[in-house]
Structure formats: structure tokens, C-alpha cells
Amino acid sequence: MNYIAQLSALRVSKDKQFDTGKWVTNEEGEFLRGLCIEHKVKRWVECGTANGGSTLWGLLGTLKITDSPEILTWDILDRPKVWDIEYFKPLKRHINYHIADFSSVEFHQSDKRTAVFLDGNHSKEQVTKDWIAVRTSLKQGDIIIWHDLIMKGVKTTYKKANEWHQAAHQEIRSRRGIGVTYIE
Ligand SMILES: C[S@@+](CC[C@H](N)C(=O)[O-])C[C@H]1O[C@@H](n2cnc3c(N)ncnc32)[C@H](O)[C@@H]1O
């Protein structure tokens, strides 16, 4: 067993607390991990930790690039976390988990190549606030990943952000839809 196999197994386990059917699927997780590797991401900034499944997919990608990635994740609700399962505990030291509203955080630019993963409340108003919180901190080479592009509020904000950043972008037709904004 390795972390990827173990994480994938969790999603199809009988333990429903780790698979709502709406959160990042294994296929989407593999995509997130691959994106981090391809773009040499060393910093993962996430809105919507939930159980930490997507956080671990991002972390497993960044660990292919650096031994000391910066993993920052926010949620307004505290829930059981995958990194508290015995097998994943060695990964916990990499994760900075905050219980707070992502859109109230003051973000500053980092030298590290950053992937922002937006997967909080999917209303247009809230996704817009989440994006506004990070947008001026982003630099060339960073990416924004939008989960649940099938939701109208997410899709509308994704399109608006692509125009605002004048960014290349890509839509992935996964179960919930993923959008990627490439900051140039
Ligand atoms: C769709 S779930 C995230 C699923 C997770 N990313 C995964 O796939 O493993 C959305 C989460 O966003 C959280 N959330 C909602 N509004 C938020 C906000 N303003 N800041 C941070 N988290 C928020 C919710 O509590 C919920 O746990």
C-alpha cells in the first residue's frame, strides 16, 4: 500500500463520512496531484478542507516537487480529518489547517509556485469573495483550480476571473467539473 492507493481506497470504503458523493473523487484527486507535479507547485492554498481529502491529493503532488511544501487550508466547520487516520498521520506535519472564513484571510504573495484550490460555498457571492481574497496575491506561474464547475455560481466566477487575470484556462469534464486558471 502507498498513500495514493490508501487514499483512493478511502473513497470507495463503506465509511460514508469520507465520501459524500460531491467532494473530490479519486479521478479528480489524481488530476489535482498531476497538476501540482506538472506545474511544480510548492504551495497549496485551499478553501474548503472538509475531511481533508483534496488537501492530501494536493500535498501528495507537491511532495514530488519539494520535501517541505507549504499546505494551507481553511474551513468554517471542523470535521473528522483523513490525516488523523493512523496510516496518514506522518503527513499531518505538512498541513496548516485553519478553522476560519477563507474570504476574510489577508493573503500575501509568496515566492513559492502556488496552486489555489477553491472548493468552499459555491454560491456566486461567496466564490467571488474567495477569489477576491487571493487574486492580488497571485503571480505568474500560479494557478487557480475551481471545483464544481457544474455549479452556476462557480462557472460564472471562473469566467469572470479568467477575464480579470487575462489568463489561459481549461475546463475538465470530471464528475463535478474542474476549471483551471493559469496566471501568466
Ligand atoms: C465541498 S466541501 C469541500 C470538499 C473538499 N475540498 C474535498 O473534496 O475533500 C465544502 C467545504 O467548504 C466549507 N466552507 C464553506 N464556506 C467556507 C468559507 N467561507 N471558508 C472556508 N470554508 C468554507 C464547508 O464547511 C465545507 O466543508
The ligand as an ORCA input file, in Angstrom:
! r2SCAN-3c Opt
* xyz 0 1
  C     -17.461     20.746     -0.998
  S     -16.830     20.770      0.622
  C     -15.091     20.626      0.363
  C     -14.657     19.249     -0.040
  C     -13.159     19.019     -0.021
  N     -12.446     20.070     -0.726
  C     -12.831     17.675     -0.630
  O     -13.154     17.492     -1.799
  O     -12.285     16.802      0.045
  C     -17.009     22.471      1.034
  C     -16.456     22.866      2.370
  O     -16.290     24.289      2.378
  C     -16.547     24.758      3.670
  N     -16.783     26.211      3.588
  C     -17.936     26.851      3.251
  N     -17.741     28.190      3.261
  C     -16.447     28.396      3.609
  C     -15.635     29.559      3.791
  N     -16.149     30.801      3.614
  N     -14.348     29.405      4.163
  C     -13.828     28.163      4.333
  N     -14.534     27.026      4.163
  C     -15.829     27.140      3.802
  C     -17.717     23.912      4.137
  O     -17.815     23.901      5.533
  C     -17.360     22.546      3.557
  O     -16.668     21.741      4.482
*
